[in-house]
Amino acid sequence: MNILVVEDERNLADAICHILNEAGYNAEATYDGRSGLTSAESGLYDAVVLDVMLPKMDGFEVVHELRRQGISVPVLLLTARTSTTDKVEGLDAGADDYMTKPFEAPELLARLRALTRRQGDVMLDELTFADLKLDLTTHDLSCGDKSVHLSGKEFEVLRMLMSSTSRIVSKQDLLTRVWGADADASENSVEAYVSFLRKKVKHLGSQVQITTLRMLGYRLEVFENLGA
Ligand code: CA
């Protein structure tokens, strides 16, 4: 799960990312309100940890702008201030929850768990698409009574494709979301993993194919009676 941390105190931002990464999230930081807004708008994050006092745009403005655009990503506001007015203002602007600094790691994790749980599909144990079933706990992909185990990256790539069946997923999205800050990764890495996945999907005898849309990316499609 990808978490965006927007906090201008770099030590704190890095500490929060460290806590989140240790807990198994993929956390990335930005250090001012405007770049935080741009990152949150990308749709690549499952939740945003957002400081209130930020340069360029404060946290209230960021969350207000996200909601104005109809972006419903869960937002946890961080505030150093404890006045009730701030809390009310934050929630009014569209934040889902707030936390007062300083805080302990377990509180941060508990609040994030609660926030991400509210997003319907992320807590499901499995994703399905046509005759394919992806177990989100064991990373096993199955079709009928056949199943194969997916490697970490294969799993992340297919999870994105299966969660976004109504739309095309670009190579760049996959690269950003699955490989994150890995500077050695390129679109070739994405292509390689899609090719591994195609072999596994074919091996399962599924009706599903990962279709390449030139210049756009990938999409899952169903071909009935394939090979029959
Ligand atoms: Ca701050």
Residues whose N, C-alpha, C, O or C-beta is under 5 A from the ligand:
A	BS01	CA	D8 E9 D51 M53 L54
